[in-house]
Amino acid sequence: MNNDNKTALVLEGGGLRGVFTCGVLDCFMDHGIRFPFTVGVSAGACNGLSYMSGQRGRARSSNIDLMEKHHYVGFRYLLTQGCIMDFKLLFEDFPEKIIPYDYDAYFANPDRYVMVTTNCLTGKAEYLEEKSSSERVMSIVRASSSLPFLTKITYVDGVPMLDGGIADSIPVAYAMEQGYEKMVVVLTRNKGYRKKNGRMRIAKVFYRRYPQLQKTLSERNAVYNRTMDVIEKLEAEGRIIVIRPERPVEVGRMEKDTGKLSALYQEGYEIASKMISDSVITR
């Protein structure tokens, strides 16, 4: 697939399974592969930011090297911050001090970048862009990464929001609505993976103020599975390219084993590299 002005890049989330995406994006940067439109969800939104600023290796360091050093995932943060992860470290200290984010490069990048959140009031996906305010960029990506039940609600423009994957885990339909006829989709699960359907009674306890969010949460797995059906159909028809792990992923959403994380990163890099060398993806 030639990468032209009609090709979009879609990045799924998946927590620390997103290190697979880090490998793919680092490979793209090594080969000078860019897209006019990229849309990222949750961890995909986080990793996509480093791709958009051209900071090769930054996402890998954040997810693997600094995980080993700072141990920023743990239940102790539920007590201190109301989150399963150290959000202060991730969205304040990392981008401002420890591994500075290059906002100037990001703002100067002419390509569009969209981050997906879920509006708690409507239960619908919000597709947000920002190319001038560093504070709003971090608010959006923080909201996109705010896992239901395990993190606090984040406010963007005064609106309560959570993880974009609740309402739209893999926004291929949105990319098509934006006019992109071709796309490269980076997934963090192997082919054939489907979520188990189950009732979300706990949502009524956590989000009793947000009935539309409760509804979206209850339908989340079924919607995800229908989206995967569409993706596999488009892939079989040759209309999209999908980059995904080749085997069932052993890395959990909140994985702490840096050896497993490194191996999954390397798998992403190698799969993307082979697709480029085979001219499946070209500049």
Disulfide bonds with the S-S distance in Angstrom:
none
